[in-house]
Amino acid sequence: MMPAMISIGCLPVTAGTVSARLCTANMTERETKSRAVKILAKSIYRDLEAQGFDEKQIVALATELISEVTSKMSRTDKAQQLA
């Protein structure tokens, strides 16, 4: 089954102090979200740098985010196994 194609024009995406426009014509919802995540990550990185965080601190933040997602996935898997 093919993913649904969305064609809703351009969506404004704002993260921190950077704005970008996502043109979603002929893009699947998954592709649109993937692009938005990349834009958001770049914006967050630039904002953290502007606030004086160094590379090690930014990597520590990314590591914590991955840890949170991994923990949630683990809890979800356990809950599904018990159901």
C-alpha positions in Angstrom: 0.0 0.0 0.0 1.4 3.4 -1.0 1.7 6.1 1.7 -0.9 8.9 1.3 0.5 11.9 -0.6 -0.3 15.3 0.9 -0.4 18.5 -1.0 -1.3 21.3 1.3 1.1 24.0 0.0 3.8 25.4 2.2 3.6 25.1 6.0 5.4 27.6 8.2 7.6 25.9 10.8 9.1 27.9 13.6 11.6 26.7 16.1 13.5 29.0 18.4 14.5 32.1 16.5 14.6 30.4 13.0 11.7 30.1 10.7 11.5 27.8 7.7 8.9 26.9 5.2 8.1 23.3 4.3 6.8 22.9 0.8 4.9 19.7 1.0 3.6 19.3 -2.5 4.3 15.8 -3.6 5.7 14.7 -0.3 4.3 12.1 2.0 3.5 12.9 5.6 6.5 10.9 6.7 8.8 12.8 4.4 7.4 16.1 5.6 7.9 15.2 9.2 11.4 14.0 8.5 12.3 17.3 6.9 10.7 19.2 9.8 12.8 17.2 12.3 16.0 18.1 10.5 15.1 21.8 10.4 14.2 21.7 14.1 17.4 20.0 15.0 19.5 22.6 13.2 17.5 25.4 14.8 18.0 23.9 18.3 21.7 23.4 17.7 22.1 27.0 16.6 20.1 28.3 19.5 22.2 26.3 22.0 25.4 27.5 20.4 24.1 31.1 20.6 23.4 30.6 24.3 27.0 29.5 25.0 26.7 25.7 25.1 29.7 23.9 23.8 29.8 20.8 21.7 30.2 18.4 24.7 27.1 19.9 26.3 25.1 19.6 23.1 26.1 16.0 22.7 25.1 15.4 26.4 21.7 16.9 25.6 21.3 14.6 22.5 22.3 11.6 24.6 19.7 12.4 27.2 17.0 12.8 24.6 18.0 9.4 23.1 17.9 7.9 26.6 14.4 9.3 27.2 13.1 7.9 23.9 14.8 4.5 24.6 13.2 4.3 28.0 9.8 5.1 26.7 10.1 2.5 24.0 11.2 -0.1 26.5 8.2 0.7 28.8 5.9 0.5 25.8 7.3 -2.9 24.8 7.0 -4.3 28.3 3.4 -3.0 28.5 2.5 -4.7 25.2 4.1 -8.0 26.3 2.0 -8.0 29.5 -1.3 -7.3 27.6 
